[in-house]
Amino acid sequence: MGGKDVVESPTKVEAVDDPDSIELAEYGRKLDGELAPGYLNRDFLTNGLLKIREKGGHLIPLELNQAQREYQNKCTRRNIVLKARQMGITTYIASRFFLSTITRPGTVSVQVAHDQAAAEEIFRIVHRFVENLPEAMREGPLKTSRLNARQIVFEKIDSAYLVESAADVNAGRGLTIHNLHCSEVARWPGDAAEVLASLRAAVPKYGEIVLESTPNGAGGCFYDEWQNAEEKGYTRHFFPWWWEKGYTIGHRAEKLTAEEEALVSRFGLTREQIAFRRELQFNFGKLARQEYAETPEECFLASGECVFEVDVIERRLAELRGPVETRENGRIEIYYPAVRGREYVIGVDPAGGGSEGDYAAAQVIERASGLQCAELRGHYTPVELARRVSQMGKEYNDALVAVERNNHGAAVLVCLEQDYRNLYIERGQSGWLTTSASRPRMIERFASELRQTPEKFESRRLLEECKAFVRKEDGSCAAASGAHDDLVMAMGVAVSV
């Protein structure tokens, strides 16, 4: 294994009675040792045991490509991979974890895909490894006691291989996971950060973790993990599209643009690769730099088609001074205390109150200027949210409170009406109604304010949500997969009111 701070995992050879199992476990002890300069025991087993189905449909031994080899040489116990499409990283990690599982008794390996279809595809890769092992292994130490659509159990060596979907909130729950691969994290549904935290908690210090994805907007769980990788002790790996030899075309590009000349000069691209790049741009348009990444910075900013102007947000993030006061363990942030005589508006986006899923959010702005003064975000029940909004309203000179009355908002309004008088009224009814017609206008008003006067906005949490607020294929706007938009919606209500 490349990198540093490698901690050897226990292999429990003494607990295995079968001689063939002991021989496998001896390989496990030396898996990352060299048979020859630059050639590991792992390479010997990969080439000799593991079969994959290549793009033409033929079954062939697994030979590492450039990206796979680079990852193997530089990986550590904690890794994060940002990549272009179809670089073979998922297949390599499956092979890596599979070899660990069968040569290190007592090992549990888990791969978590972003949805069930992707999980089934990964499982087919692993199942193919098992099917094509030598018969003596399949009928001996690696005889499976359970092999179904999501797990393989090798009872004789007390090891298991599981493939899960991130859509399953119980993925990996109750296990000690020695090898964890989280695939396409940028596209995980729901609260991706919470699911990821639960999975990571199951991995001991000597275990191996890989977070891997193509980009999906400049925000969300995977984006945050990539940006904060160094401080969390993760090794970054970036693989641009031109590392895949198949990404070329049968003719050369002529009359290169200045941008293309720079790519040739900086990265050594061939004219055939430039021709392939032109075809990508023609076929994929704006999605080309997301699906076929060229640099970490550009692929995040290019992906997701953010509703808000990301460069404006990035500049504002660099300027933020932070809240002058925090309350309730950071759930409430105060940027500007109330000033006597001034009027304020509070926009409220309620939620169900559970510990998972959306947050309840409230934004306090000064009515005359639109200056953001305070923010609330937390998992509150309607009763708890109403009480806190009432307190904030009274603190900010009996602010005009506009609660989105859709869904859970009705319950919040019922509670507020018992204690608070200055509620926003729309067409004779308390609360703000978000509809398919009002929602786009609400978002565009906020986007315009942020573009023209970014200095009015003080919340880092809000601005990070803005970066992950994207246009979908059907033209609608919402948080990217794995991200939240509660603060965005609360600010949209406040600005519109």
Secondary structure, 3 states (H helix, E strand, C coil): CCCCCCCCCCCCHHHCCCHHHHHHHHHHHCCCCEEECCEEHHHHHHHHHCEEECCCCCEEECCCCHHHHHHHHHCCCEEEEEECCCCCHHHHHHHHHHHHHHHCCCCEEEEEECCHHHHHHHHHHHHHHHHCCCHHHHCCCCCEEEECCCEEEEHHHCEEEEEEECCCCCCCCCCCCCEEEEECHHHCCCCHHHHHHHHHCCCCCCCEEEEEECCCCCCCHHHHHHHCCCCCCCEEEEECHHHCCCCCCCCCCCCCCHHHHHHHHHHCCCHHHHHHHHHHHHHHHHHHHHHCCCCHHHHHHHCCCECCCHHHHHHHHHHCCCCCEEECCCCEEECCCCCCCCCEEEEEECCCCCCCCCCEEEEEEECCCCCEEEEEEECCCHHHHHHHHHHHHHHCCCCEEEEECCCCHHHHHHHHCCCCCCECEECCEECECCCCCHHHHHHHHHHHHHHHCHHHCCCHHHHHHHHCEEECCCCCEEECCCCCCHHHHHHHHHHHC
